[in-house]
Amino acid sequence: MAQKIQVAVIGLGKFGAQFAVRLAEMGHEVVGIDVDADKVKKVQQALTYVYRADAMDKEALVQVGVPDCTHALVSVGTSISASTMICMYLKELGLEHVWVKAIHADHQKLLEKIGADEVVIPEHSAARELASRMTVPGFVEYLHFGTDMAIKELTVDRWRDRTLRQLDLTNQHRIQIIARKRADSLAFNFIPEADAPLNAGDVLVAIGRAETLEEIKP
């Protein structure tokens, strides 16, 4: 295993919590922080340390031991001001590696200007993660990214003989098909043809809201 690191995860929503729990499973020391008591309770058995604290308070970050960490992920939902301020505090406290979740490209630019070492836009990261996993046998069926975004494999049944253009999934359901694996193939093709009829057993990889993906019956 790689050298253990000490990581502060600020914001324990879906994205932050899954990131934190995965690091803990890998053997790293994780300090989870959120102002929401319910979110703290959900992960307290999985993480090394979990605190209910307001990360917008610099002194609170000091009190829970954040300066002792070498890495941090800031994942505080849709608040641009909160993530920006917390990022600034972390750099002032001397953390070597500060990653921050952004909600759009302009937010990313702002975070980079104040010293964020890495900025993650979940939808973009999802696409890159998917690209790297597509070549691995047994591709993960369902992956979450961000507060409500996810990637899911859909196996064609009711959609057979129809085309993606006819289904119009982007407008009808606000999901995007980013890859297709034909039933008689082992390889995924990115950006599938809109006018190619689907076959029963084809696997489509979709990105969209997790709730919507759960309801889709392909």
Secondary structure as GFF3:
##gff-version 3
##sequence-region A 1 218
A	DSSP	beta_strand	6	10	.	.	.	ID=ss1
A	DSSP	alpha_helix	14	25	.	.	.	ID=ss2
A	DSSP	beta_strand	29	34	.	.	.	ID=ss3
A	DSSP	alpha_helix	37	43	.	.	.	ID=ss4
A	DSSP	beta_strand	49	52	.	.	.	ID=ss5
A	DSSP	alpha_helix	58	63	.	.	.	ID=ss6
A	DSSP	three_ten_helix	66	68	.	.	.	ID=ss7
A	DSSP	beta_strand	71	74	.	.	.	ID=ss8
A	DSSP	alpha_helix	80	92	.	.	.	ID=ss9
A	DSSP	beta_strand	97	101	.	.	.	ID=ss10
A	DSSP	alpha_helix	105	113	.	.	.	ID=ss11
A	DSSP	beta_strand	118	120	.	.	.	ID=ss12
A	DSSP	alpha_helix	122	133	.	.	.	ID=ss13
A	DSSP	beta_strand	142	145	.	.	.	ID=ss14
A	DSSP	beta_strand	149	155	.	.	.	ID=ss15
A	DSSP	alpha_helix	164	167	.	.	.	ID=ss16
A	DSSP	alpha_helix	169	173	.	.	.	ID=ss17
A	DSSP	beta_strand	176	181	.	.	.	ID=ss18
A	DSSP	beta_strand	189	190	.	.	.	ID=ss19
A	DSSP	beta_strand	203	209	.	.	.	ID=ss20
A	DSSP	alpha_helix	210	215	.	.	.	ID=ss21
###
